Amino acid sequence: MITRRNSLALLAGSGLFAVPGFAAHAQAPRKKIAVVVKIGGIPWFNAMEVGIKRAGAETGTDAWMVGPTQADAAQQVSAIEDLIARKVDVIAVVPNDADALVPVFRRAHDAGIKIITHESPEQQGNDWDLEFTTAQADGERHLEALAEAMGGVGQYIVIVGSLTVPQHRMRADAAVALQKAKYPKMELVGDRFGVGESLDDTYRTVLDQIRAHPDLHGVVAFGSQGPIGAARAVDERGKIKSIAVVGPFSPGQGAKYVRSGAIRIGYIWNPLLAGETIVRLGALMASGKPITNGLVLPEVGALSVDPAARMIMANKMQPITKATIGQLVALGL
């Protein structure tokens, strides 16, 4: 069995696979790894920050998180410009707008800085993108859950974190395509709404859609605040039994809605583990170590690595239900 302890021992002891800060490199200069997330101060990225700091200590790197005050592409670009000036070794980004980052990524590369992205498949200008599932698989699993909750019949809406976040767009595309192919008695109403990184904006949007569509029976929400805001609206309007909400969210933030039934189910990867994995990969990149298919990292096991697509896949998904919510909250998620 792969455990955190024996995986770290493997990494530390292997001549092919050493990370700065392990015994073999105890005297090496500390590498600087900065992680720029979509927005600071929300539970999902608070948990990621714990993982970033934990893996920084583990690998002997200076690793920290930069959290913009808004889910805004310009703020991310500004943060990256600052990190280039600080001459960090690796910049990791969870993009708000993949296209907007390409020019600043080019400037980072010109400065000799490595780039890793997360939640941004097909990102241009990076060295690697880390994912814990494919956008298609995640969109489809959430749509299947929604269809089950709705009995395969009725109107539903789609919420994404932002209309410019590639993975959210692809998740929504996959969900809608599956619905049209498999559940013809379900009907998407309205266009997708890019409010899922704001609890208040999602709440207001769902209230508006409930008023506009009296036969609304489902919400599939992507974006860390989407399911929470949707559940709050559904709860407030007394629609818990008639409108199903599904989507990924931080368990601690959504626990009361799971227990009440306002959120039926969600699937997530652990943001704390994502933060750890980003820094572990960044430590390898900073030291010029290869990232190859089958590489074993703590807690995620063997990675699937596609050099042509610059994609690193760590398949590690977790359902959030009434049966699992207590355990997930106890883990601090």
C-alpha positions as CSV (number, residue, x, y, z in Angstrom):
1,M,0.0,0.0,0.0
2,I,1.2,3.5,-0.8
3,T,1.3,5.6,2.3
4,R,2.4,9.1,3.0
5,R,5.4,7.9,5.0
6,N,6.7,5.2,2.6
7,S,6.1,7.4,-0.5
8,L,8.2,10.2,1.1
9,A,10.9,7.7,2.0
10,L,10.9,6.5,-1.6
11,L,11.2,10.0,-2.9
12,A,14.0,10.9,-0.4
13,G,16.0,7.7,-1.0
14,S,15.9,7.4,-4.8
15,G,18.7,8.8,-6.7
16,L,16.3,9.2,-9.7
17,F,13.7,11.0,-7.6
18,A,14.9,13.5,-5.0
19,V,13.0,16.6,-3.8
20,P,14.8,19.6,-2.3
21,G,14.6,19.4,1.5
22,F,14.8,15.6,1.7
23,A,17.9,14.2,3.3
24,A,19.9,14.0,0.0
25,H,19.5,17.7,-0.6
26,A,19.4,19.1,3.0
27,Q,22.0,21.7,2.2
28,A,20.6,22.9,-1.2
29,P,19.3,26.5,-1.5
30,R,15.7,26.8,-0.7
31,K,13.6,27.1,-3.9
32,K,10.7,29.6,-4.1
33,I,7.3,28.3,-5.1
34,A,4.3,30.7,-5.2
35,V,0.8,29.6,-5.9
36,V,-1.7,32.1,-7.3
37,V,-5.3,31.0,-6.7
38,K,-8.5,32.4,-8.1
39,I,-9.6,34.3,-5.0
40,G,-8.3,34.5,-1.4
41,G,-10.3,34.1,1.8
42,I,-12.8,31.3,0.8
43,P,-12.8,27.9,2.4
44,W,-11.6,26.0,-0.7
45,F,-8.5,28.0,-1.1
46,N,-7.9,28.3,2.7
47,A,-7.7,24.5,2.7
48,M,-5.3,24.6,-0.3
49,E,-3.1,27.1,1.5
50,V,-2.7,24.6,4.4
51,G,-1.5,22.0,1.9
52,I,0.9,24.4,0.3
53,K,2.5,25.3,3.6
54,R,2.6,21.7,4.7
55,A,4.4,20.5,1.5
56,G,6.7,23.5,1.6
57,A,8.0,22.4,5.0
58,E,8.1,18.8,3.8
59,T,10.2,19.6,0.7
60,G,12.4,22.3,2.2
61,T,11.0,24.9,-0.1
62,D,9.7,28.4,0.5
63,A,6.1,27.8,-0.7
64,W,3.2,30.3,-0.2
65,M,-0.2,31.2,-1.6
66,V,-1.2,34.5,-3.2
67,G,-5.0,35.1,-3.1
68,P,-6.5,38.0,-5.1
69,T,-9.3,39.9,-3.4
70,Q,-11.6,39.1,-6.4
71,A,-11.9,36.3,-8.9
72,D,-10.3,38.6,-11.5
73,A,-7.9,37.9,-14.4
74,A,-6.2,41.3,-14.0
75,Q,-5.4,40.7,-10.4
76,Q,-3.8,37.4,-11.2
77,V,-1.7,38.9,-14.0
78,S,-0.5,41.6,-11.5
79,A,0.4,39.0,-8.9
80,I,2.4,37.0,-11.4
81,E,4.2,40.2,-12.5
82,D,5.2,40.8,-8.9
83,L,6.4,37.2,-8.5
84,I,8.6,37.5,-11.7
85,A,10.2,40.6,-10.1
86,R,10.8,38.6,-7.0
87,K,12.6,36.0,-9.0
88,V,10.8,32.9,-7.7
89,D,11.6,29.5,-9.1
90,V,8.1,28.2,-9.8
91,I,4.8,29.9,-10.2
92,A,1.6,27.8,-9.9
93,V,-1.7,29.3,-11.0
94,V,-5.4,28.3,-10.7
95,P,-6.5,30.6,-13.6
96,N,-9.6,32.8,-13.7
97,D,-9.0,33.4,-17.4
98,A,-6.6,31.1,-19.2
99,D,-6.1,33.3,-22.3
100,A,-5.3,36.4,-20.3
101,L,-2.4,34.6,-18.6
102,V,-0.5,33.6,-21.7
103,P,1.5,36.8,-22.2
104,V,2.6,37.0,-18.6
105,F,3.5,33.3,-18.6
106,R,5.7,34.1,-21.6
107,R,7.5,36.8,-19.5
108,A,7.9,34.4,-16.6
109,H,9.5,31.8,-18.9
110,D,11.8,34.5,-20.3
111,A,12.9,35.1,-16.7
112,G,13.7,31.3,-16.3
113,I,10.6,30.6,-14.1
114,K,8.7,27.3,-14.4
115,I,4.9,27.4,-14.7
116,I,2.3,24.9,-13.5
117,T,-1.4,25.4,-13.7
118,H,-4.3,23.6,-12.0
119,E,-7.9,23.4,-13.2
120,S,-6.9,24.6,-16.6
121,P,-6.6,21.8,-19.2
122,E,-5.4,22.9,-22.6
123,Q,-3.8,25.9,-21.0
124,Q,-1.3,27.6,-23.2
125,G,2.1,28.9,-22.0
126,N,2.5,26.6,-19.1
127,D,5.0,23.8,-18.5
128,W,2.4,21.4,-16.9
129,D,-1.2,21.4,-15.9
130,L,-2.3,19.3,-12.9
131,E,-5.8,17.8,-12.7
132,F,-7.5,15.3,-10.4
133,T,-10.2,14.3,-12.9
134,T,-11.0,15.2,-16.5
135,A,-13.5,17.9,-17.1
136,Q,-15.7,15.6,-19.1
137,A,-15.8,12.9,-16.4
138,D,-16.6,15.4,-13.7
139,G,-19.3,17.1,-15.8
140,E,-20.9,13.8,-16.6
141,R,-20.8,12.4,-13.0
142,H,-22.5,15.6,-11.7
143,L,-25.1,15.4,-14.4
144,E,-25.8,11.8,-13.7
145,A,-26.3,12.7,-10.0
146,L,-28.7,15.5,-11.0
147,A,-30.6,13.3,-13.3
148,E,-31.0,10.7,-10.6
149,A,-32.2,13.3,-8.1
150,M,-34.7,14.7,-10.7
151,G,-35.9,11.3,-11.9
152,G,-34.6,12.3,-15.3
153,V,-37.4,14.8,-15.8
154,G,-37.7,18.6,-15.5
155,Q,-36.0,21.9,-16.0
156,Y,-32.5,22.7,-14.7
157,I,-29.9,25.4,-14.9
158,V,-26.1,25.4,-15.0
159,I,-23.8,27.6,-13.0
160,V,-20.1,27.9,-13.6
161,G,-17.4,29.8,-11.6
162,S,-16.7,32.0,-14.5
163,L,-17.5,32.0,-18.2
164,T,-13.7,32.2,-18.9
165,V,-12.5,29.3,-16.7
166,P,-11.7,26.5,-19.2
167,Q,-12.4,23.5,-16.9
168,H,-15.8,24.9,-15.8
169,R,-16.7,25.5,-19.4
170,M,-15.8,22.0,-20.4
171,R,-17.6,20.5,-17.4
172,A,-20.7,22.3,-18.3
173,D,-20.4,21.3,-22.0
174,A,-20.0,17.6,-21.0
175,A,-23.0,17.8,-18.6
176,V,-25.3,19.4,-21.1
177,A,-24.2,17.0,-23.9
178,L,-24.9,14.0,-21.7
179,Q,-28.3,15.3,-20.7
180,K,-29.3,15.9,-24.3
181,A,-28.1,12.4,-25.4
182,K,-29.4,10.4,-22.4
183,Y,-32.1,12.4,-20.6
184,P,-34.4,14.0,-23.3
185,K,-37.1,14.7,-20.7
186,M,-34.7,17.1,-18.9
187,E,-34.6,20.7,-20.2
188,L,-31.8,23.2,-19.8
189,V,-33.3,26.7,-19.2
190,G,-31.5,29.9,-19.7
191,D,-27.8,30.2,-20.5
192,R,-25.1,29.1,-18.1
193,F,-24.4,31.7,-15.4
194,G,-20.8,32.7,-14.5
195,V,-21.4,33.4,-10.8
196,G,-20.2,30.3,-9.1
197,E,-17.2,31.9,-7.3
198,S,-19.5,34.2,-5.4
199,L,-22.0,32.9,-2.9
200,D,-24.1,36.0,-3.0
201,D,-24.2,36.3,-6.8
202,T,-25.2,32.6,-7.0
203,Y,-27.9,33.0,-4.4
204,R,-29.4,36.0,-6.2
205,T,-29.2,34.2,-9.6
206,V,-30.9,31.1,-8.4
207,L,-33.7,33.2,-6.7
208,D,-34.2,35.0,-10.0
209,Q,-34.4,31.7,-11.9
210,I,-36.8,30.2,-9.4
211,R,-39.1,33.2,-10.0
212,A,-38.6,33.0,-13.8
213,H,-39.1,29.2,-14.1
214,P,-41.7,27.9,-11.6
215,D,-41.1,24.4,-12.9
216,L,-37.3,24.5,-12.1
217,H,-36.3,21.2,-10.5
218,G,-32.5,21.2,-10.7
219,V,-29.2,23.1,-10.4
220,V,-25.8,21.8,-11.3
221,A,-23.3,24.3,-10.0
222,F,-19.6,24.4,-10.6
223,G,-17.4,26.9,-8.8
224,S,-16.5,26.6,-5.1
225,Q,-19.4,28.9,-4.0
226,G,-22.0,27.8,-6.5
227,P,-23.6,24.9,-4.7
228,I,-23.6,26.9,-1.4
229,G,-25.3,29.9,-2.9
230,A,-27.8,27.7,-4.8
231,A,-28.6,25.7,-1.6
232,R,-29.1,28.8,0.4
233,A,-31.7,30.1,-2.2
234,V,-33.4,26.7,-2.4
235,D,-33.6,26.4,1.4
236,E,-34.9,30.0,1.8
237,R,-37.7,29.4,-0.7
238,G,-38.7,26.1,0.9
239,K,-37.8,24.1,-2.3
240,I,-35.4,21.5,-0.8
241,K,-37.6,18.6,-1.8
242,S,-38.5,19.9,-5.3
243,I,-35.2,21.5,-6.5
244,A,-32.1,19.3,-6.5
245,V,-28.7,21.0,-6.2
246,V,-25.5,19.2,-7.1
247,G,-21.9,20.3,-7.5
248,P,-18.5,20.5,-5.9
249,F,-17.9,22.6,-2.7
250,S,-15.9,22.7,0.5
251,P,-17.5,20.2,2.9
252,G,-17.2,22.4,6.0
253,Q,-18.9,25.2,4.3
254,G,-21.7,23.1,2.9
255,A,-22.2,20.6,5.7
256,K,-25.5,22.0,7.0
257,Y,-27.0,22.0,3.4
258,V,-25.9,18.4,2.9
259,R,-27.5,17.3,6.1
260,S,-30.7,19.2,5.3
261,G,-30.8,17.8,1.8
262,A,-30.5,21.3,0.1
263,I,-27.4,19.9,-1.6
264,R,-27.9,16.3,-2.7
265,I,-24.3,15.4,-3.6
266,G,-21.0,16.8,-4.9
267,Y,-17.7,15.3,-6.0
268,I,-14.4,17.0,-5.2
269,W,-10.8,16.5,-5.0
270,N,-9.2,17.5,-1.7
271,P,-8.0,21.1,-2.0
272,L,-5.5,20.5,0.8
273,L,-4.1,17.5,-1.2
274,A,-4.1,19.6,-4.3
275,G,-2.0,22.3,-2.6
276,E,0.5,19.6,-1.4
277,T,0.7,18.0,-4.8
278,I,1.3,21.3,-6.6
279,V,4.2,22.1,-4.3
280,R,5.7,18.6,-4.5
281,L,5.6,18.9,-8.3
282,G,7.0,22.4,-8.1
283,A,9.9,21.2,-6.0
284,L,10.8,18.7,-8.7
285,M,10.4,21.2,-11.5
286,A,12.6,23.8,-9.6
287,S,15.4,21.2,-9.3
288,G,15.2,20.0,-12.9
289,K,13.9,16.6,-12.0
290,P,11.8,14.7,-14.6
291,I,8.1,14.3,-14.2
292,T,7.3,11.0,-15.9
293,N,4.3,8.6,-16.3
294,G,3.9,6.4,-13.3
295,L,5.7,8.7,-10.9
296,V,4.5,8.0,-7.4
297,L,3.6,10.9,-5.1
298,P,2.4,10.8,-1.5
299,E,-1.4,10.2,-1.1
300,V,-2.2,10.3,-4.8
301,G,-0.1,7.3,-5.9
302,A,1.0,6.9,-9.5
303,L,0.5,9.8,-11.8
304,S,-0.7,9.6,-15.4
305,V,1.6,12.0,-17.3
306,D,1.0,13.1,-20.9
307,P,4.0,15.1,-22.1
308,A,2.5,16.1,-25.4
309,A,-0.5,17.6,-23.7
310,R,1.6,18.8,-20.7
311,M,-1.0,17.1,-18.5
312,I,-0.5,15.5,-15.1
313,M,-3.4,13.5,-13.9
314,A,-3.8,12.4,-10.3
315,N,-7.2,10.5,-10.1
316,K,-8.4,11.1,-6.6
317,M,-12.1,12.0,-6.3
318,Q,-14.3,12.1,-3.2
319,P,-18.1,12.0,-3.1
320,I,-19.8,14.4,-0.6
321,T,-23.0,12.9,0.8
322,K,-24.8,12.6,4.1
323,A,-22.7,9.4,4.7
324,T,-19.3,11.1,4.1
325,I,-19.8,14.7,5.3
326,G,-18.9,14.1,8.9
327,Q,-15.6,12.5,8.0
328,L,-14.7,15.1,5.5
329,V,-15.4,18.0,7.9
330,A,-13.3,16.2,10.5
331,L,-10.4,16.3,8.1
332,G,-10.7,20.1,8.0
333,L,-12.1,20.4,4.5
